[in-house]
Amino acid sequence: MNVSPVTNKFEIQNNSVVSVCNAPDEILARIRLIPEVIVETHLDGLFDVVILFLTNREHVEGYFPRAVRALRNKGFIWTLFPASKTSDELDYDRGWSIATRLEFRQAQRMTLNADWEAIRWMPPEKKYGRV
């Protein structure tokens, strides 16, 4: 099966359990095509990768701490935000105070497509994540 390059950008490994929250239907459908990956659309449980589509600071403040609690050891979080420059709430440098307070660091930045920008967040070593 040929998987869209959009999903490969998330660096999801085989046998991963992934949470995808608030994703547009077409992106969720592409992620579900990744072979040997379990995809859920909630944060109840433990996940290797959490992918959050967020549109404002309230979303960030509400979802990021829940994502941290659902993160497996050695897991990581992707946050995606609108690429349009009409929003002054979220960009690569603004709107992520909860992540920095929790000592997560930006490990990667990317453009997913014309609508979404993304940040990959890595937790501080040995502080978060459960087995």
PyMOL commands that set and color helices and strands:
alter all, ss='L'
color gray80, all
select helices_A, chain A and resi 5-8+25-32+57-69+97-101
alter helices_A, ss='H'
color red, helices_A
select strands_A, chain A and resi 17-21+38-40+47-53+71-82+105-111+116-122
alter strands_A, ss='S'
color yellow, strands_A
deselect
rebuild
show_as cartoon
